[in-house]
Amino acid sequence: MAESATLSFLKTYSIPLLLLLLVASLVRNKYKTGLSDIPGPRIAAYTKLWRLYDVWKGQAHWTAIKLHKKHGKLVRTAPNVVSVADADEISKIYNIKGNFTKTGFYPIQSVSWKKQPAMNLFSTRSEAEHRDQRKKIANAYSLESLLKMESSVDDCGKLFVEKMNSFANRDEPVDLGAWLQYYAFDVVGELTFQSKFGFLSTGGDVDGMMQAIEGMLVYASHIGQIPELHWFLLGNPLFTMLMPAMETWNQTLLFTLKAINSRTKISRDGELELEEGKVGDDMLSKWAAVKSFDPLKMSTRDIVVHLSANVFAGSDTTAIALRAILYFLMKNPDKMNKLRDEIDAAGKAGKLSDFIQDIEARNELPYLNAVIKEAMRLHPSVGFLFERHIPPEGATICGKYLPGGTIVGINPWVLQHNPEVFPNPESFEPERWLETEKNKEELANMEKHFFSFGAGSRVCMGRNISQIEMRKIIPLLVREFDMSLEGDGEWKVKNVWFTQQHMPTVRLRRREKAA
């Protein structure tokens, strides 16, 4: 009888009970110990849905800047998430010990290998695994190592200029934003596989990779705000059993395997072996050689995972930076002319090669380096927090004790638009980065707030690749062409973790070289 009464009660009041539980959960979120007094959007303290909605709108980077301008150094953007706007906290949150661990946002951005998630240096949350994997591959990303293949980067530059010349000769506007990504993809192909991917030669998206990466970023950026959902969606381990072909959905992995197969053979036991006569200075060659010498140090899985990470992240972030540099130069003709004068003067003095070498750009073109730095400050390639979990014992951030398990992070857009450090923060002013006798202290402070590549043990491994590409192709294009934006001259930006831009078309006109 009692059981019947209980069932009757539940049937009658199930919806009110569920609503009561929901309200209780929301109130508990709001008054979470240690976080209830941190300011932010009112609804964000109750639910993660506010942050998901903000990301869905595609302008989360500007939202973050506005919130910190209104509330100060700490802003609560979800029940358990605090955005930090203080460069002095970088050394604590992103310390070399790695005790502030990565959050559930990162593993979503991994490939599947043999039906299991395969974490790369970016996606792994394990500091021990990160240290172990980094030791294996760090040398391949050093400037010295990469410059052994500088001639291959020059080949990409030559092909790019040829393609741009064809547009100039026809007086036809060009989607320069897309072509810059083609260039970045082919450079990554040369450095990673000793072979271009074919983006520049075809003038289009090869195997739908650009579209596939954009789709993966949209998924990761949205689901990453509520990472628990991933295990009910593409991260569900049952999917590989119910749909064995699911691994073939990952375009990055398939694209990587296709590139690997052009250079290697697979032995009977399924292991990768570099074909004789195909050894070079590219990353595949180096890592395959290590594997051949010591299979315990470098496995086939390691090689596939690290190469696919290059394919996924190596083109998009660099293309974003290249677009930003040229866009801001075209929007500011006085800066473009100043850079061109520097390049022409250095060329006339015999300090530049026909295809400008990286060491020449670093040493002979100070304004170029300032332009690159300012464009990346004004438009960082990443537009979200670099999220970390506070260790179990808790930590004091900006004078406020935050309990263990709280998610904290710094958004590069927030630091790099701080008006106290960068006066007129939304203006493109490369001169601010030029060293003088009087501004060394200001420069040091600006460097401390420059966060485009992250910091600490998880600083971007591919930063040298990006910087080489920028230092080589930008002066080449500026020297060879007059460039102007078509239409209203405005780009459209959508933040999907990477702050991707859609540029207006560009009109190119060949220049007469300086006498």
TIKOLGU-123025 format. One record per residue (C-alpha): residue in three letters; y, z, x. Coordinates in steps of 0.25 Angstrom, whole numbers, padded with zeros to 4 digits, always signed. Last residue first. Layout:
ALAYZX;...
% end
This chain:
ALA+0204-0234+0266;ALA+0199-0225+0254;LYS+0188-0232+0247;GLU+0193-0241+0235;ARG+0188-0234+0223;ARG+0178-0239+0212;ARG+0182-0236+0198;LEU+0173-0227+0189;ARG+0176-0224+0174;VAL+0169-0211+0169;THR+0162-0209+0156;PRO+0164-0195+0150;MET+0156-0184+0155;HIS+0145-0176+0148;GLN+0144-0163+0155;GLN+0132-0153+0156;THR+0135-0139+0159;PHE+0121-0135+0163;TRP+0116-0123+0154;VAL+0117-0132+0142;ASN+0133-0133+0143;LYS+0138-0145+0137;VAL+0150-0152+0143;LYS+0158-0164+0138;TRP+0167-0172+0147;GLU+0181-0176+0144;GLY+0188-0189+0150;ASP+0193-0193+0136;GLY+0187-0207+0138;GLU+0183-0210+0152;LEU+0184-0201+0165;SER+0189-0207+0178;MET+0183-0210+0191;ASP+0189-0218+0203;PHE+0177-0221+0212;GLU+0171-0221+0226;ARG+0177-0209+0233;VAL+0176-0200+0220;LEU+0161-0205+0218;LEU+0157-0202+0233;PRO+0165-0189+0233;ILE+0157-0184+0221;ILE+0143-0189+0225;LYS+0142-0182+0239;ARG+0147-0168+0237;MET+0142-0167+0223;GLU+0128-0171+0226;ILE+0127-0162+0238;GLN+0133-0150+0229;SER+0122-0152+0219;ILE+0110-0153+0229;ASN+0116-0140+0236;ARG+0117-0133+0223;GLY+0102-0135+0220;MET+0097-0121+0222;CYS+0107-0115+0212;VAL+0109-0100+0216;ARG+0097-0092+0211;SER+0097-0082+0222;GLY+0112-0079+0220;ALA+0122-0088+0214;GLY+0124-0099+0203;PHE+0127-0113+0207;SER+0140-0114+0199;PHE+0144-0100+0202;PHE+0157-0101+0209;HIS+0164-0088+0206;LYS+0161-0083+0220;GLU+0166-0096+0226;MET+0179-0094+0218;ASN+0181-0080+0224;ALA+0178-0085+0238;LEU+0188-0096+0235;GLU+0199-0086+0231;GLU+0197-0078+0244;LYS+0198-0091+0252;ASN+0211-0095+0245;LYS+0222-0093+0255;GLU+0217-0101+0268;THR+0213-0113+0259;GLU+0199-0117+0253;LEU+0198-0127+0242;TRP+0191-0122+0230;ARG+0203-0121+0221;GLU+0207-0135+0224;PRO+0196-0140+0216;GLU+0204-0137+0203;PHE+0198-0142+0190;SER+0204-0133+0180;GLU+0196-0124+0170;PRO+0197-0112+0179;ASN+0212-0112+0180;PRO+0212-0102+0191;PHE+0197-0100+0196;VAL+0194-0086+0200;GLU+0202-0078+0189;PRO+0201-0090+0180;ASN+0185-0088+0180;HIS+0180-0102+0176;GLN+0169-0102+0187;LEU+0164-0089+0184;VAL+0162-0092+0169;TRP+0157-0106+0171;PRO+0147-0101+0181;ASN+0140-0092+0170;ILE+0136-0078+0175;GLY+0124-0071+0171;VAL+0119-0058+0164;ILE+0106-0056+0156;THR+0104-0041+0153;GLY+0090-0037+0157;GLY+0094-0024+0164;PRO+0106-0018+0157;LEU+0121-0022+0161;TYR+0130-0012+0167;LYS+0145-0017+0167;GLY+0154-0017+0179;CYS+0154-0033+0180;ILE+0138-0032+0180;THR+0131-0019+0182;ALA+0116-0021+0182;GLY+0104-0017+0174;GLU+0091-0010+0180;PRO+0082-0021+0174;PRO+0089-0032+0182;ILE+0100-0040+0174;HIS+0094-0053+0169;ARG+0101-0066+0175;GLU+0108-0078+0168;PHE+0116-0089+0176;LEU+0125-0090+0164;PHE+0127-0104+0158;GLY+0135-0116+0161;VAL+0129-0122+0173;SER+0134-0134+0180;PRO+0148-0127+0183;HIS+0160-0135+0178;LEU+0173-0129+0183;ARG+0167-0123+0195;MET+0158-0135+0198;ALA+0170-0144+0197;GLU+0178-0135+0207;LYS+0167-0134+0217;ILE+0165-0149+0217;VAL+0180-0151+0218;ALA+0181-0141+0229;ASN+0170-0148+0237;LEU+0177-0161+0235;TYR+0190-0155+0240;PRO+0183-0150+0253;LEU+0178-0164+0256;GLU+0175-0165+0271;ASN+0165-0154+0274;ARG+0156-0154+0261;ALA+0158-0168+0258;GLU+0155-0173+0272;ILE+0142-0163+0273;ASP+0137-0170+0260;GLN+0139-0184+0265;ILE+0148-0194+0258;PHE+0141-0207+0256;ASP+0151-0216+0264;SER+0152-0205+0274;LEU+0164-0196+0274;LYS+0173-0190+0285;GLY+0178-0203+0290;ALA+0192-0199+0288;LYS+0194-0210+0277;GLY+0182-0203+0270;ALA+0188-0190+0271;ALA+0201-0195+0265;ASP+0195-0202+0254;ILE+0187-0190+0250;GLU+0199-0181+0250;ASP+0207-0191+0243;ARG+0196-0192+0232;LEU+0196-0177+0230;LYS+0211-0177+0228;ASN+0210-0189+0219;MET+0199-0182+0210;LYS+0207-0169+0210;ASP+0220-0176+0205;PRO+0211-0184+0195;ASN+0207-0171+0188;LYS+0198-0175+0176;MET+0191-0185+0185;LEU+0188-0174+0195;PHE+0184-0165+0185;TYR+0174-0175+0180;LEU+0169-0178+0193;ILE+0166-0164+0198;ALA+0160-0160+0184;ARG+0151-0172+0183;LEU+0145-0169+0197;ALA+0143-0154+0193;ILE+0136-0158+0181;ALA+0128-0168+0188;THR+0124-0157+0198;THR+0119-0148+0187;ASP+0111-0159+0180;SER+0104-0165+0192;GLY+0097-0154+0200;ALA+0094-0145+0188;PHE+0082-0152+0182;VAL+0077-0161+0193;ASN+0079-0150+0204;ALA+0071-0140+0195;SER+0060-0151+0194;LEU+0059-0151+0209;HIS+0058-0136+0209;VAL+0047-0135+0199;VAL+0039-0147+0204;ILE+0039-0142+0218;ASP+0035-0127+0214;ARG+0024-0132+0205;THR+0018-0141+0217;SER+0018-0128+0225;MET+0026-0124+0237;LYS+0023-0112+0246;LEU+0008-0111+0242;PRO+0007-0126+0244;ASP+0011-0124+0259;PHE+0012-0137+0267;SER+0011-0147+0256;LYS+0019-0138+0247;VAL+0030-0138+0257;ALA+0030-0153+0259;ALA+0030-0155+0244;TRP+0043-0146+0244;LYS+0050-0154+0254;SER+0046-0167+0249;LEU+0050-0163+0234;MET+0063-0158+0239;ASP+0068-0170+0246;ASP+0068-0172+0261;GLY+0057-0182+0262;VAL+0042-0184+0261;LYS+0036-0196+0254;GLY+0028-0202+0265;GLU+0015-0195+0261;GLU+0016-0191+0246;LEU+0020-0177+0243;GLU+0009-0169+0237;LEU+0009-0161+0223;GLU-0003-0154+0219;GLY-0011-0157+0207;ASP-0025-0154+0213;ARG-0028-0169+0215;SER-0015-0172+0222;ILE-0002-0176+0216;LYS+0007-0186+0223;THR+0021-0185+0227;ARG+0034-0193+0228;SER+0035-0200+0214;ASN+0027-0190+0208;ILE+0038-0179+0211;ALA+0048-0187+0203;LYS+0039-0189+0191;LEU+0036-0174+0192;THR+0051-0170+0192;PHE+0054-0179+0180;LEU+0042-0173+0172;LEU+0047-0159+0176;THR+0061-0162+0172;GLN+0056-0169+0159;ASN+0049-0157+0154;TRP+0042-0162+0142;THR+0029-0165+0150;GLU+0026-0150+0151;MET+0024-0150+0135;ALA+0012-0159+0137;PRO+0002-0148+0134;MET+0009-0145+0120;LEU+0002-0133+0114;MET-0002-0127+0127;THR+0011-0130+0134;PHE+0019-0126+0122;LEU+0012-0112+0121;PRO+0020-0108+0133;ASN+0033-0108+0125;GLY+0044-0112+0134;LEU+0048-0124+0126;LEU+0051-0116+0114;PHE+0046-0102+0110;TRP+0047-0097+0124;HIS+0060-0103+0126;LEU+0066-0095+0114;GLU+0066-0082+0123;PRO+0076-0089+0131;ILE+0087-0087+0121;GLN+0099-0093+0129;GLY+0090-0101+0137;ILE+0085-0108+0124;HIS+0099-0115+0124;SER+0101-0118+0139;ALA+0087-0121+0141;TYR+0085-0131+0130;VAL+0098-0138+0133;LEU+0095-0139+0147;MET+0081-0145+0145;GLY+0088-0156+0136;GLU+0098-0159+0146;ILE+0087-0160+0157;ALA+0079-0169+0148;GLN+0091-0178+0146;MET+0094-0179+0160;MET+0079-0182+0163;GLY+0077-0193+0153;ASP+0067-0200+0162;VAL+0079-0205+0171;ASP+0093-0203+0164;GLY+0101-0216+0168;GLY+0108-0224+0178;THR+0094-0230+0182;SER+0097-0229+0197;LEU+0105-0217+0196;PHE+0095-0209+0188;GLY+0083-0214+0196;PHE+0077-0201+0201;LYS+0081-0203+0215;SER+0070-0200+0225;GLN+0068-0190+0236;PHE+0062-0181+0226;THR+0072-0169+0226;LEU+0084-0173+0234;GLU+0083-0188+0229;GLY+0080-0184+0215;VAL+0091-0173+0215;VAL+0100-0184+0219;ASP+0095-0193+0208;PHE+0098-0183+0197;ALA+0112-0180+0202;TYR+0115-0195+0202;TYR+0110-0197+0188;GLN+0118-0184+0184;LEU+0131-0190+0190;TRP+0127-0203+0182;ALA+0127-0195+0169;GLY+0141-0189+0172;LEU+0146-0203+0176;ASP+0144-0209+0163;VAL+0151-0222+0168;PRO+0162-0231+0163;GLU+0161-0245+0167;ASP+0171-0253+0176;ARG+0159-0262+0179;ASN+0161-0260+0194;ALA+0164-0245+0192;PHE+0151-0243+0184;SER+0143-0251+0195;ASN+0150-0242+0206;MET+0145-0230+0199;LYS+0130-0235+0200;GLU+0133-0238+0215;VAL+0139-0224+0217;PHE+0127-0217+0211;LEU+0117-0225+0220;LYS+0125-0222+0232;GLY+0126-0207+0228;CYS+0111-0207+0226;ASP+0108-0213+0239;ASP+0118-0202+0245;VAL+0109-0191+0239;SER+0097-0198+0247;SER+0105-0198+0260;GLU+0108-0183+0258;MET+0093-0180+0258;LYS+0094-0171+0271;LEU+0106-0165+0264;LEU+0097-0158+0254;SER+0090-0150+0265;GLU+0103-0145+0272;LEU+0109-0142+0259;SER+0098-0133+0255;TYR+0090-0136+0243;ALA+0077-0139+0250;ASN+0078-0126+0257;ALA+0077-0118+0244;ILE+0063-0123+0240;LYS+0053-0114+0244;LYS+0062-0101+0245;ARG+0067-0104+0232;GLN+0053-0103+0225;ASP+0050-0089+0231;ARG+0064-0084+0228;HIS+0063-0089+0214;GLU+0049-0084+0211;ALA+0053-0070+0216;GLU+0066-0071+0207;SER+0058-0074+0195;ARG+0066-0080+0184;THR+0063-0094+0187;SER+0071-0105+0181;PHE+0080-0109+0193;LEU+0070-0109+0204;ASN+0060-0116+0196;MET+0050-0110+0185;ALA+0038-0117+0181;PRO+0034-0114+0166;GLN+0019-0117+0165;LYS+0012-0129+0159;LYS+0008-0135+0172;TRP+0023-0135+0176;SER+0034-0132+0165;VAL+0048-0133+0170;SER+0059-0123+0170;GLN+0072-0121+0163;ILE+0068-0110+0152;PRO+0065-0101+0164;TYR+0080-0099+0166;PHE+0085-0093+0153;GLY+0075-0082+0153;THR+0084-0075+0163;LYS+0085-0075+0178;THR+0084-0062+0186;PHE+0095-0052+0190;ASN+0086-0046+0201;GLY+0088-0059+0209;LYS+0089-0052+0223;ILE+0099-0063+0227;ASN+0109-0058+0217;TYR+0113-0067+0205;ILE+0118-0056+0195;LYS+0123-0047+0206;SER+0130-0057+0216;ILE+0136-0064+0204;GLU+0142-0052+0198;ASP+0155-0053+0206;ALA+0157-0067+0200;ASP+0160-0061+0187;ALA+0158-0067+0173;VAL+0145-0062+0168;SER+0138-0066+0155;VAL+0130-0055+0148;VAL+0117-0058+0141;ASN+0108-0048+0133;PRO+0114-0050+0119;ALA+0120-0063+0122;THR+0133-0068+0128;ARG+0139-0054+0133;VAL+0151-0057+0142;LEU+0154-0049+0155;LYS+0166-0053+0164;GLY+0177-0054+0153;HIS+0177-0055+0138;LYS+0186-0067+0135;LYS+0186-0075+0147;HIS+0171-0072+0148;LEU+0168-0077+0135;LYS+0177-0090+0137;ILE+0169-0093+0150;ALA+0156-0091+0143;THR+0159-0100+0131;TRP+0164-0111+0141;HIS+0150-0111+0148;ALA+0143-0110+0134;GLN+0148-0123+0130;GLY+0136-0130+0125;LYS+0137-0125+0110;TRP+0122-0122+0111;VAL+0125-0112+0123;ASP+0134-0104+0114;TYR+0124-0104+0103;LEU+0113-0099+0112;ARG+0123-0088+0117;TRP+0126-0084+0103;LEU+0111-0084+0099;LYS+0108-0074+0110;THR+0111-0063+0099;TYR+0119-0050+0096;ALA+0128-0049+0108;ALA+0131-0064+0107;ILE+0137-0062+0093;ARG+0149-0055+0098;PRO+0153-0065+0109;GLY+0154-0057+0122;PRO+0158-0043+0126;ILE+0149-0033+0133;ASP+0149-0020+0126;SER+0135-0021+0120;LEU+0128-0025+0133;GLY+0124-0012+0140;THR+0113-0009+0129;LYS+0112-0020+0119;TYR+0121-0017+0107;LYS+0122-0032+0102;ASN+0107-0035+0105;ARG+0103-0022+0097;VAL+0112-0027+0086;LEU+0105-0041+0086;SER+0091-0035+0086;ALA+0095-0025+0074;VAL+0101-0036+0066;LEU+0088-0045+0068;LEU+0079-0033+0065;LEU+0087-0031+0052;LEU+0086-0045+0048;LEU+0071-0045+0050;LEU+0071-0032+0041;PRO+0079-0039+0031;ILE+0070-0051+0031;SER+0057-0043+0030;TYR+0062-0034+0019;THR+0054-0038+0007;LYS+0042-0043+0014;LEU+0042-0031+0024;PHE+0043-0021+0012;SER+0031-0028+0005;LEU+0023-0028+0017;THR+0026-0013+0019;ALA+0023-0010+0005;SER+0009-0017+0006;GLU+0006-0009+0018;ALA+0009+0004+0011;MET+0000+0000+0000;
% end
